């Protein structure tokens, strides 16, 4: 069985975590397939947006596959090698050039929450549940795993999530800044794809630059002259000329990503 499914509707791709019998629990093989898929999608110039979801309606992803710990993470040496492979997959996922929307139904726990935190926009249903209860297993999130969550919810909320290990609901996830939007359960799919379509209608180069710039500004290191000048590069693009012409002509722009 393919643990990660990829489908496409025009310029929007869907990546599905496909382990519904275990509530889409993330095995090492699934992590690596996810990283590989996102790496390939990132290189696809014809794409405008990626939607990530879990198979079925019960879970986005309910943490790690704990049944495999005895074989894959039985000691620190094994865990480090396992973690390094996860980190590589998470990097490919988090650095996808295209905007990524998380469609969250049901449980979004542990590793599932880390995946969601690596996306750009997160939309969930009213009954969705969140948490990272690793304290109950006696393990910790490594630096690579913590970084993405901290970028989204900050230091205080990250410590609360890890130290208490609670499972909490959609409204609290919204208050923490983990999700951008909470909608009725029956509307999650529709809203997530409507969001993806709105993104896809915009200039793709502008979306990619905005992703890159926002990520770069999270690094306190001063911008180089080259980086600073890149923020004006859009004015030399065909998409910019098309966007202005379409606005003045009161028509819908036809962006080409050039």
N, C-alpha and C positions, 0 to 999 in steps of 0.2 A: 504494500500500500504506500502511495506517495504521501509523505508526512506534511508536505507543503504543496498546495495546489496553486497554479497561476492561470488566470483566465483574463480575457481582455474584451472590452466593449469600446470600440473606436480608440480614443487616445487615453482611456482610463483603464488601468490594470487592477485586478483584484488578487491579493495574496491571501490564501486561506490556510490557517493552521489546522491540520487535518488529523486529529486524534480524538474524535468525539466520545469514544468509549471510556476514555480517561479524562474527560472534560478538557481536551486539548492540552494536557500536561506536556511540558517541553522536555523531550529527551535530547541527548547530545546530538543525535542524528537530525532531529528536527531543527535545532539551533543552526547546525551547519548547512542544512538545506535552505533555511531562511536566509542566512548570510549570502549564500551562493545566488539565490534567486534575486535578492535585492541588488547585489552587485551587477548582475546582468541587466536588470531593469534600469539601473542608473545610467547605463551606457546607451540605452535606447533613445535616440534623439526624437523619435516620433511620439513618445509618451508625454503626457501633461500632468498626470496625477496617479498615485497608487493608493488603493484602499486595502487596509489590512483587517482581517476579521478571523473569528474562530468558526469551525464547522458546527452547524447546529445553532440552537438558541440558548443553550444552557451555560455556555462559557466562552469568553474570549480566549483565555488560557488560565488554567488553575494551577499555576506554579510548575515546579519541576516534577519529573517522574521519579518519585522517592524510591520506588521499587528497584531502581537501577543503582542506588547509592552504594550498596555493598560491593558491587562490581567495579563501579567507575569512580567513586569518591570515598573510598574506605579509609584513606589516610591523607596527610597534608601533601605528599608528593603527587599522588593521584589527583587530588583536588586542584592543585596548581596547574597541572597539565590540562585538566578538564576546563578550569577557569580561563586559561589562555585561549583555548579553542572557542569558548563562548565569547570572550572579549573580541576575538577576530570577527565573529559573526555579528556581534552587536555593532562593531565599528562599520561594517559594510551596510548594515541596516540604517544606522544613525546618519551616515554620510551620503545616503541616496540623494542625488541632485534634484530629483523631482519631489514636489510636495507629497507628503504621506498623511493620510487620514485614517485614524483608528475607529473602526465600527465595533463598539463594545456592547455585547449582549451577555447578561449573566455575570459569572464570576471572572474577575480580573485580578488574580492573586499571584504573589511571588514573582516568578520569572515573567508571567503574563503582564504584570504591572510594569516591569522593566521594559518589556517590548513596547507597551503603550506609551511609556514616557519618552521613548525614542522617536515617536511620531511627531508630526507638526500640529495637527488638530485632532482632538479626541472627543468623540460624541458617544454618549451612553444612554441606556434606558433607565427609567425610574427605579427598576428593581435590581440594577447592577450592584455588585458587591466588590469591595476592594480591600487589599491588605497585603502585608508581607510578614506572616507569622513565623519567621525563621527562628525566633527565640525558643519556640516550642520544640525545635529539632536540635538545638544546641549548636547551630552553625551561624555564620555571618555572611553578609554580602561583601564581596571583595571590592577593592577600590574601583575597578573597572565597572562593576555592576552598580555601585553607588552613584557614580558620576552623573549618569543620565537622570536619575530620580532627583538628585539635588538640584540640577539645572532647572527642573520643572517646578518643584514644590519648595525648594530652599532648605536651609540647614535645620530650622526649628521643626518643620513638619516632617522632615526625614527622620530626625531623632524620635519624634513622637510615634511615627509609623513603626520604626524598628524596635524601640524599647517597650512599647505597650503590646505590639503584635495583635492589635484588634482587627476584626473584620468590620468594615464600615460601609455605609450606603452611598448612593449616588449624590445626594445633596451635600454630604460632607466632602466627597471627592471634588465637587464643584467649588466649595468654599476653600478648599486647600489649593485650588488652581490646577489640580490634576486633570480634570476634564474641562473642556471649553463649553459644553452644552449638554444639558440633560433634557431628554424628550420622552414622551410616553413610549412604553416598550414597543407598541405596534408601529411606531414611527421611526425607529432607529435606522433601519435599512434605508428608508426613503430619504431621511435627512442626511445621512452620511453620503449617499450618492448624489444628492442635490448639491452638497458642499463640494464634492469632487468635480461636478460639472461646472460649478461657478469658477473653481480654480482653473479648470481646463479651458474655459473661455478667455482667460486672460493671456497676456504675453508670457510665453514659457521662459524666455531668457530673464525677464524681470522676476519671475517667481524663483528661479534658480539663484539669481544674484541675492535676492532678499534672504533666502535660506542661508546662503554662504555668509552674508554680512552679519546677520543676527547671531549666528554661531561664533563668528570671529569676535564680535563685540563682547562675548562672554569671557573672553581671554583678556586680562588686564594689561597685557603687553601693548605698548604704543603701536599704532598703525604705522607701517612703512609708507614712504612716498608712493610706491607702486600700488599698495593697497588703497591708499586714499584716492589716487587717480582712477582706479577701477570703478569707483562709485559714480563716475560720470561717463563710463563707457557706453551705457545704454543709448546715449544721444547719437551715437554713430551707427546704430542698428537699423535694419530694414523694418523691424517691428515697431520701433519708435516712430518712424516716418508714416507707417501704415496706421498706427494708433491715432496720431494727430489728424491725418487725412480723413479717417473714418469719423472722428469726432466732429470735424468741421462740416463734413458732408451728411452728418446725422444718419450714418449707417453703421452696421455691425462690423467691427474690424476682423480681418482675416490674417491672423498672425501665422508666421512660418517658422519662427524660431531662428531667425537670421538677423 
